[in-house]
Amino acid sequence: MLGWWIAQSLNLIFALLLAVLAMQAPVVTHEYLSTLSQVADAAKQDIEQRKASARQFYPIQTDDDDQFVAALRTYEPSNAETLALSIEKERALRAAFDGISASRPLLQPITAAIDAVRDDKGLKATIWRGLLASYEPQISFSVAALIYGLGGLLVGTFLAQLLISVFSVLLPGRRAQRG
């Protein structure tokens, strides 16, 4: 009887825990999108300020970022390189934001996770660390959160049953005493 109660408790704990964790995915994705947008906007502002500053000293008239960097290289190669890196970062952040935003709401957490894994240069790792460090768990009742919660409930139940099955195989004497 005690074994049955423990098994049912494990089942309930795993199911509820994973359901609540899975429901966080759409909320975290929304927060990530907001942060991505803010950081990309700040990077674009910085780029524009740096271009304006360079225009005060050099006769560079183009508005195109790549052409601007090429023109700046003739005057200040070091500043041109750092500006090019800033432009690359802003483009990567904006592309990530656009890619995640363009996907369906139900797929946005998956798209964001794939984007985070494919972050070869580590441009978004700092954003993720900051977001997860300051994140406050929330319960959202959006359709996406409810679907993710249902998935978490099913996965949690499956994992609990798997764990219970493993322990029942490892402790075969307990089953024999029951019958």
DAMONOR-V364461 format. One record per residue. N is the residue number from 1. SS is DSSP state (h for helix, s for strand, l for the rest). PSI is psi in radians with two decimals (* if undefined). Layout:
# DAMONOR-V364461
N/SS/PSI + N/SS/PSI
This chain:
# DAMONOR-V364461
1/l/-0.74 + 2/h/-0.69 + 3/h/-0.72 + 4/h/-0.74 + 5/h/-0.75 + 6/h/-0.75 + 7/h/-0.77 + 8/h/-0.66 + 9/h/-0.78 + 10/h/-0.76 + 11/h/-0.83 + 12/h/-0.77 + 13/h/-0.87 + 14/h/-0.77 + 15/h/-0.85 + 16/h/-0.71 + 17/h/-0.84 + 18/h/-0.53 + 19/h/-0.82 + 20/h/-0.71 + 21/h/-0.76 + 22/h/-0.57 + 23/h/-0.30 + 24/h/-0.40 + 25/h/-0.88 + 26/h/-0.60 + 27/h/-0.78 + 28/h/-0.69 + 29/h/-0.73 + 30/h/-0.78 + 31/h/-0.71 + 32/h/-0.76 + 33/h/-0.73 + 34/h/-0.77 + 35/h/-0.74 + 36/h/-0.79 + 37/h/-0.78 + 38/h/-0.77 + 39/h/-0.69 + 40/h/-0.71 + 41/h/-0.73 + 42/h/-0.67 + 43/h/-0.70 + 44/h/-0.70 + 45/h/-0.76 + 46/h/-0.75 + 47/h/-0.81 + 48/h/-0.66 + 49/h/-0.72 + 50/h/-0.65 + 51/h/-0.72 + 52/h/-0.70 + 53/h/-0.75 + 54/h/-0.61 + 55/h/-0.45 + 56/h/-0.46 + 57/h/-0.42 + 58/l/2.59 + 59/l/1.16 + 60/l/2.08 + 61/l/-0.28 + 62/l/2.61 + 63/l/-0.28 + 64/l/2.25 + 65/h/-0.83 + 66/h/-0.73 + 67/h/-0.64 + 68/h/-0.79 + 69/h/-0.74 + 70/h/-0.73 + 71/h/-0.67 + 72/h/-0.52 + 73/h/-0.55 + 74/l/-0.46 + 75/l/-0.83 + 76/l/1.54 + 77/h/-0.67 + 78/h/-0.83 + 79/h/-0.60 + 80/h/-0.69 + 81/h/-0.76 + 82/h/-0.61 + 83/h/-0.71 + 84/h/-0.69 + 85/h/-0.70 + 86/h/-0.72 + 87/h/-0.73 + 88/h/-0.74 + 89/h/-0.80 + 90/h/-0.73 + 91/h/-0.72 + 92/h/-0.74 + 93/h/-0.73 + 94/h/-0.70 + 95/h/-0.69 + 96/h/-0.81 + 97/h/-0.85 + 98/h/-0.71 + 99/h/-0.76 + 100/h/-0.75 + 101/h/-0.57 + 102/h/-0.36 + 103/l/2.81 + 104/l/2.58 + 105/l/-0.63 + 106/l/-0.49 + 107/l/-0.13 + 108/h/-0.75 + 109/h/-0.65 + 110/h/-0.75 + 111/h/-0.72 + 112/h/-0.70 + 113/h/-0.74 + 114/h/-0.73 + 115/h/-0.67 + 116/h/-0.67 + 117/h/-0.60 + 118/l/0.22 + 119/l/1.37 + 120/l/-0.65 + 121/l/-0.06 + 122/l/0.38 + 123/l/-0.54 + 124/l/-0.11 + 125/h/-0.70 + 126/h/-0.67 + 127/h/-0.81 + 128/h/-0.79 + 129/h/-0.81 + 130/h/-0.72 + 131/h/-0.83 + 132/h/-0.51 + 133/h/-0.57 + 134/h/0.08 + 135/l/2.34 + 136/l/2.09 + 137/l/2.45 + 138/l/2.69 + 139/l/2.07 + 140/l/2.49 + 141/l/0.55 + 142/l/2.87 + 143/h/-0.76 + 144/h/-0.78 + 145/h/-0.69 + 146/h/-0.68 + 147/h/-0.76 + 148/h/-0.67 + 149/h/-0.73 + 150/h/-0.73 + 151/h/-0.74 + 152/h/-0.67 + 153/h/-0.79 + 154/h/-0.78 + 155/h/-0.72 + 156/h/-0.73 + 157/h/-0.75 + 158/h/-0.81 + 159/h/-0.69 + 160/h/-0.77 + 161/h/-0.63 + 162/h/-0.79 + 163/h/-0.75 + 164/h/-0.71 + 165/h/-0.72 + 166/h/-0.78 + 167/h/-0.58 + 168/h/-0.51 + 169/h/-0.68 + 170/h/-0.47 + 171/l/1.17 + 172/h/-0.44 + 173/h/-0.53 + 174/h/-0.64 + 175/h/-0.68 + 176/h/-0.64 + 177/h/-0.48 + 178/h/-0.77 + 179/l/*
